[in-house]
Amino acid sequence: MPRSPSAQHILDCALNLADTCGWERLHLFEVANELGVGLDAIAKHYKQKDDLVEAWFDRADQALLERGKGSDLPALNAEKRLEELLIAWLGALAPHRSVTGQMLLYKLEPGHFHLQVLGLLRVSRTVQWWREAAQRETLHLCRIAEESLLTGAYLRTFIHWLRHPMEDEADLRALLRQQLRCGPLVFLLRR
């Protein structure tokens, strides 16, 4: 009897298959077949296909948090810390950039309201980890304003990254810096 695959192995297999067939066409039974196991081995780790999406974004969040441990970060200003962290987050998603975009389109399909709500919670969670890893200490109304403005910068940068796969990292960093220097956010980050 084949050994039960780990959650990471299942996710990697699903991503590799989706690179070929696309996220919409990917079926969990195909992942199970590729791994030589039954669907019960998949269900042990992932109750539904969207759980793979959440695991993929969890992996990116983990890369952001790992970058947050960097000994160089405390010496950087807030804007540069935020830049470094989001670039690490995007870098974790880069090996499957096209599939990542397809995952988001899947979540936005009409009738997937439950996935859309989870998507909003995901954005909020990632922005929270981004702020924490950047060691942001704003409170009360300043924190609320900063979170809102950072959410906009995060979403604009992420969507741009998805739509411009051939753009080099220097141009992406320039766009992100521009987002972080926008209007009232620059005031909050320099406090």
Secondary structure as UniProt FT lines:
FT   HELIX           7..21
FT   TURN            23..25
FT   HELIX           28..35
FT   HELIX           39..43
FT   TURN            44..45
FT   HELIX           49..68
FT   TURN            71..72
FT   HELIX           73..75
FT   HELIX           78..93
FT   HELIX           94..96
FT   HELIX           97..107
FT   TURN            110..111
FT   HELIX           113..133
FT   TURN            134..135
FT   HELIX           140..163
FT   TURN            165..166
FT   HELIX           169..180
FT   HELIX           183..189
//
